[in-house]
Amino acid sequence: MGTVELRNKWKEAIGKVDDRFLRMVDALPKEIQTLLLESKQDIKNGDFFTHEEVMSEARKKFNISE
């Protein structure tokens, strides 16, 4: 996605949210905002673990039965 498309996408998204949400996001530290954006992109790219996968690995690691 190019810069122009990305800007248009953000403009559209911002136009759909309410004032309270904008103030909450603006109040977050910039590092958190960056991490949230990176996480959103990871999810779009399919680079994530489901809750079930995480729980399964934790059970194996800590020898916990269901």
C-alpha positions as MATLAB code, in Angstrom:
seq = 'MGTVELRNKWKEAIGKVDDRFLRMVDALPKEIQTLLLESKQDIKNGDFFTHEEVMSEARKKFNISE';
ca = [
       0.000    0.000    0.000;
       1.409    3.349   -1.024;
       1.571    6.507    1.033;
      -1.448    8.114   -0.610;
      -3.602    5.030   -0.098;
      -2.453    4.728    3.508;
      -3.279    8.370    4.223;
      -6.716    8.004    2.673;
      -7.334    4.860    4.678;
      -6.452    6.655    7.945;
      -8.556    9.684    7.052;
     -11.529    7.427    6.437;
     -10.975    5.496    9.672;
     -10.590    8.664   11.737;
     -13.807   10.024   10.254;
     -15.710    7.026   11.619;
     -14.623    7.144   15.271;
     -16.077    9.247   18.053;
     -14.389   12.030   20.013;
     -13.864    9.861   23.094;
     -11.910    7.264   21.118;
      -9.712    9.919   19.483;
      -8.872   11.411   22.876;
      -8.026    7.987   24.331;
      -5.686    7.147   21.456;
      -4.060   10.562   21.590;
      -3.409   10.129   25.314;
      -1.472    6.876   24.767;
       2.301    7.116   24.767;
       3.711    7.156   21.232;
       5.491    3.839   21.860;
       2.162    2.168   22.627;
       0.548    3.721   19.559;
       3.402    2.366   17.415;
       3.093   -1.112   18.937;
      -0.662   -1.136   18.326;
      -0.156   -0.205   14.674;
       2.513   -2.889   14.281;
       0.239   -5.451   15.920;
      -2.610   -4.553   13.606;
      -0.331   -5.054   10.610;
       0.904   -8.389   12.001;
      -2.687   -9.582   12.273;
      -3.408   -8.516    8.690;
      -0.330  -10.485    7.596;
      -1.494  -13.562    9.525;
       1.469  -13.323   11.899;
      -0.206  -14.095   15.216;
      -1.136  -16.942   17.573;
      -4.689  -17.800   18.534;
      -5.747  -18.018   22.161;
      -6.020  -21.784   21.791;
      -2.438  -22.039   20.482;
      -1.061  -19.953   23.334;
      -2.963  -21.939   25.952;
      -1.850  -25.243   24.443;
       1.792  -24.188   24.552;
       1.440  -22.928   28.141;
      -0.121  -26.229   29.220;
       2.755  -28.148   27.634;
       5.404  -25.853   29.092;
       4.019  -25.962   32.632;
       2.705  -29.533   32.441;
      -0.913  -28.528   33.087;
      -3.799  -30.747   32.050;
      -7.073  -29.378   30.780;
];
